[in-house]
Amino acid sequence: MFGRIRKWRRRSGLDKVDYYTRASVHILVWVSVPLVIALSVTRPVRHSDVPWVLICAVAVAAAAQGVWSTKLLGAGLDEYLDGDPAPRRWIAVGAGLMVLTFSGVLALAAITGPKEFPQLSVALAAAGMPFLTAYCLLAPLRFSFLVQSLATAAVCTGVWLIGGGVQLVVPTFFTVAYAGCALAYSVRCSAWVLRVMYELHNTRDVQARLAVAEERLRFGRDLHDVMGRNLAVIALKSELAVQLARRGRAEAVDQMVEVQRIARESQREVREVVRGYREVDLAVELSGAQGVLEAAGIDCRVVGSPAGLPAAVQSAFGWVVREAATNVLRHGDARHCAVTLRVGPERAVLDVSNDGVPDVVPSGAGSGLAGLRERLAVVDGVLDFASGGGKFRLSAEVPLAGSSEPEAEAVPTLPQALDSARAGETPLAVRNACPQQGRPEQTEAVR
């Protein structure tokens, strides 16, 4: 029992709503089946001239209608939510079982006596509930209302034909009509709410994918703006340098120096674009993660301030917060989450813990944790995690000494590279001095 409770708590909100909705509409189907069977075996019926074969036949027909309507209801929910059409012959079988149950109850009432049969109107209303519950999802509202109207009229006519009189026809009409309308309203509204929940869930996924696509387009646009003109200039000046070198003109060296300057400028601009794309503000990430988790119904508590931390450490911790918040939302069914940042004189530690975690311990081989380890390794940080007792804890620790950004590697100038090449050194120096001119034939030409 406790295992089932834990499994229920681990379900997502959408799964719980789906399970609750399906269970509710199936209960509507099976509430009526015991009612028909119970009213068919009451004392007035048993003590009348009704044969036991007829009583058993009514009970079997009611149970068969319940079983078949359960199958029909599942197909109706799938058709209403996903658009997968249910076989039309299933509807015909369900309608036939409903008519058979109606006929059996009317036959019992005719032999027992319409006025002696206990709660005849209730029994007739319950006899049609299983099929009508499923049919209101398989047909448009107007057709469902038409079928319910025809069923009500047929039942009232049957009561009149067995001698029920007006005193039984009128309550039968209102009972059967009210039961049908209440069923249609309840089942259609429940299915509509479930469909809206699925649409909201799908919309959230689409928004996330659109946000990623928009960010990729922005990054690509920035790179195009930075590199497009510079690469065109490099190509033109390189071509000019080749022509001047073939003619033995000294201006070829000036053109290659200009190419080197533009290439370095392009490298600097690309680094700025990439740095702006990858750097993360820890304070913004903490606030954003807290807002997202609380919007998802998770109590999130943030302790500590990132003020004074180096930019590299804040960027690494910001990615840890992003990945941890994503894992809390995607895995398990968390109710509480705590983010603690402790800054000491020598080390900074970020802990993220949450509950609602399955008993399966993560292996740590996922791309998310591996990516975090790579980012923390840049600042000499370490990543650790632990799981147990339905809780998960992610800890990142970074030393504060020597966590400043590494300096860019010095690149030799073109004249220095040419001097080294004339001295007999490897052409690699030339390629390092002019990264855009790394083809073998160009290197040999410079030598």
N, C-alpha and C positions, 0 to 999 in steps of 0.2 A: 504493500500500500504506500509506504513512504517512498519507494522507488518511483511509483507513478506520480506522486506529488512532486518529486524532484524533476521528473521529465516534463510535467506541466509547467513548472516554473521556468524551465529552460526554453520553452517555446517563445518565439517572438510575438509581439503584439498582434501582427496580422494573422499568424497561425492560430492564436487564441480566438480571435474574432471569427475566423473561418470555421474552427471547430465548434464554437458556441452556436453559430448560425445554423450549421448543418444539423447539429444535435437537436436544436429547437424545432426545426421543421420536421425532422423525423419523429420527434415525440408527438407532434400533432397527428401524424399518420397512425401511430400505434395506440394513442389514447382511445380512439374510437373502436378499435377491434375488440378489446376486452369488454367494452360497454355493450356492443351488439351481442356477444356471446352470453354475457351475464343476463341480459333482458330476455334472451331466447330460452333460458333454462329456469326461469322463475317458477314459483309454485303454481300460478294459474295456468301456465303453459304445460307444465308436467302433469297436472291433474286433469287436463282436457283430453280430447280424443286425438291430439296431435301425435303422429307416429314418431318414434325416436329416430328413425332414419331421416326424417325431415329436419328435426332439430340438429342432428349431427351434420347434415348437409349445409345448413345455414352457418354453423360454426366453422366448418371447413372452408366455405366460400368466403367468409369474413377474414379468416386467417390467410387464405390464398391471396385475397385482394391486398391485405397488408403487406405481405412479402413482395408481391409484384409491384405495388405502389412504391415501396422502398427503393427498388431498382429503378423504377420510372422517375422517382424524385431525384436520385443521383444524376441520372441523365438530363433531367430538366435543369438542375443547377449548373451542370457543365455547359448546356446549351445557352443558358441565360448569361453566364459569366464569360465563356470563351467563344461562343458561337458554334460549337460542335453540335450538329443536328442529331437528335435522337431518332432511332428507327420509328417510322410511323406505325408499324405493325404493333409495337409495344403499347401504343395508345389504344389501339383497337382491343388488345387483350385486356388491358386495364378497364376499359369501358364495359366489356362483356362481363368481367367479374363484378363490377359495381351493379350492373343490371341484375345479375344472378343473385346478389345479396339482397337487393331491393325486393326482388320477387319472392325470395325465401321468407323475409320478414313479413311481407304482406300475406303470404300463404299461412304462416303461423297465426297472424292476427285474424285471418278469415276463419280458421278452424276453431281457435280459442274464443273468438268474438271480439270485434273491434273495441268494445267498451271494457272487456275483461283483460285485454292485453295490457300489461303495465307500461306506461310511458311510450305509447306507440310512436308519437311524433319524435321523441328523443332517439328511439331506436332507428327510425328511418333517416334522421339527420346523420346519425353516426354511421349508417350503412354506406353513405356516399362520401364521407370525409376523406378516406385514404386516396381514392382516385382523384377527386377534385383538388386535393392539396397539391398533387403533382401536376395536374393538367393546367393549373393557372400559371405555371412557369413555361409550359410547352407551347402555349398558344397566346396570341395577343389578347389584351383585356376584353375587347369586344366579343371575340369568339368564346372566351372563357365565361363571360357573363351570359352569352346566348346558351351555352351548354348547361350552365347552372339553372337558367330559367326553364329550359326544357326538362331537366331532371326534376325540378320542383313541381312543374305542371304535371309530369307523368306520375310522380308520387302522390300528389293530391288527387289525381284522377283515380289511381288505384285505391286510395282510402275511400273515395266515394263509391267505387264499384263494389267493395266488400261490405258496404252498409255502414260506413262510419258516420255519415251525416255531417251536417254543417258544424256541429260542436267538435268534431275531430278534424275536419278538413281545414278549418281556419287556423287552429294552433299548429297543425302540421305544416301549413304554408309558411307561417311566420318563423317556425323553428328551422325548417330546412333552408329557407331563403336567408335567414340571419346567419346560420352556420356557414353557408357558402360564401356570403359576402365577407364575413369575418376572416375566413380562411384565405380568400384571395388577397385581402388587404394585408394580413399579417405576413403571409409568405412572400408576396411581391415586395413589400417594404424591407423585409429581412434580406432578401436577395439583392435588392437595390443598394442597401447600405454596404453589403459585402462587395458588390461590384465597384462602388465608389472607393472603398478602401484599397482594392487592388489597383484602381486607376491612379490613386494618389501615390501608392508605392511605386508603380511603374513611372509615374511622372518624376518622382524624386530621383530615380535612377537615370532617367533621360537628362534631367537637369545636371546631374553630376557629370555625365558624359559630355554634354554640351560645354560645361565649364572647362573640362580638360581640353576639348577640341579648340575652344576659344583661346585658351592660354597657349596652345601649340601654334595657332595661327599668329598670335601676337609675337611670340618668340621668333617664328620664321620671318615675319614682316620686319622685325627689328634687325635680324641678321642680314636680310636682303638690303635694307636701307644702309646698313653699315658697310657691307662688303661689295655691293653691286658696283658703285662708282669706283672704289679703290681698285678692284680687280680689273675693271676696264682700263684704268690708267696704267696699271702695272703691265697689262698685255701690250698696250700701245708703246710704252717706253721700252719694254724689252725688245719689241720688234725693231724700234728705232736704234737701240743699242747694237743689235745684230747687224743691221745695215751699216752703221758707222764702223763697227769692228771689221767688217769685210773690206771696207775701203781704207782701213788703216788710220782712221780718224781718232784722235785722243778724246774727243767728246763722248766716246762710248763709255768711258769710265764714269763720267759725270752722270750719264743717264742711268747707269747701274747703281750709282750711289743714291740717285733719286728713287729708283725702284726699291732699294733697301729701306729708305726712309718711309716710303708709303707702306711697305710691308710691315714694318715695325708699328706704324700708326694703326694699321688694320688690326694687328695682334692686340694692341692696347685697347682698341674699341671693342673687339670681340670679348676680351676679358671683362670689360665693364658690363657688357650685355649679359654675359653668363653669370657674373657676380650678382647683378641685380636680379637675375632669374632664380639663382640658387640660394642666396643669402636669406635668412629668416630672422625676423624680429621676435625674440622669445616672449616679450610682454604681449605682443599681439597674438602670438600662437596660444599662450595660456588663456587669454581672454576669449579667443575664438573657440578653443576646445571646451571651455566651461559653458559658453553659450550654446554650442551645438549639443552637448550632452544633456544639458538641462532642457533644451527643446525636445529631446527624445525621451523625456521623463526620467532621467538619471540624475540623482543628487550628486553634484560635483563640487568638491571643496578644494581650493587652491591656497597653498600656504607658501610664503616666501616671495622675495622680490628679485628680479634679475638685474637690478641697478648695479652698475660697477663691473659687471662681467665683460670680458673681452668679446669683441664681435664674433670671433671664430667660435668661441664656446657657446655664445647665444645661438649662433646658427646651428651648431650640432645639437644642442638641447631642443631647439625649435623643431627639428626633424623628428626627434624622439617623441615630443608631445604630439606631433601630427600622427605618427604611426600608432602610438598608444591609443589616441582617441578613435582612430579608425578601427583598431582591433576591438575596443570596447563596444562600438556600435555593431560590428559585423559578427562577432563571436559571443556566444552565450546570451544571457538575459540579465544584464547588470542592473542593479538598483542604486548602488552607491559607488562613487569613484573619488579617490583622493590623489591630488598632485602636490608633492612636497619638494621644494627647492631649498637646499641647504648650502650656503656659501661660507667656506672657511678661509683661513689665511693661505692654505696651500692647495686645497681641493674643493671642487663644487660637485654636489651630488643631487641628481634628480630622480625621485621615486614616483612611480605611478602604480596605484593598486586599485583593484576593483573586484567586486563579487559577481555571482551569477555565472561562474565559469564551469564548463563540463569537467568531469573527472579525468578526462584524457589529458595527459601532460603534453604540451607542444614539444616537438623535437628540436625546434630552433633552426631547422633547415629551410624555412621559408625565405623568400626573397626580401620581405620586409625587414626582418631582424638582421639578415646578412647585409642589407644596405645600410642599416644603422651602424653596424660594427665598422663598416668601411668609412663612414662619415666621422665616427668617433676616433678611429685610428689616426685620422689627419691631425687631431689635437691630442694624441696620445691618451685617448680615453678608452674605457672598457665598458662593456654592456653585460648585464646579468639579469636573469629572470628566474622566477620560482612559481610553482603552481601547486595547490593542495587545499583541501577543505573547501572547495568551491570558490577559491580566491586566486587571483593572479597578480604578481608583483613584477614590475619592470624597473630596473635600476641602471642608471648611467652615471659614471664617475669620470671626471676630467681634472687633471692637475692644472692649477692656475699658473705655475711657473713655466715660462717658455711657451705660452699658448698663443703668442702673437702670430700674425700671418707670415708665412715664409716669403723671403725676398725672391724676386724673379731672377732667373739665371742670366748671368751676363753673356751677351752675344757679341762676338768680335765684329768690328766694323769691316766694311768691304776692303779698304786699303790694307788693313792688317791681314786679312785673309789672303789678298793677292801677294803681299810680301812673303807670307808663310808658304804659299804655293810655289813662288819663285825659288824659295830656299830649299824646295824638295820635300815639303811636308805633304801629308795625305790630302787629297781633294776634299775630305770631310769638312775641313775648316772653311772652304769656300761654300760648301752647301749650308753650313751653319750660319755663315754671314749672309747668305741670300737664300732663304728657305723656298722662295717661289721659283728659283732656278736650279732645281735639283736633278735634272735629267743628265745622264752620263755624258752625252755628246756636248752639252753646254759646259760641264765641268772640265772636260778635257780641253775644250777650246780656251777656257780661261787659263789653264796651266800652260 
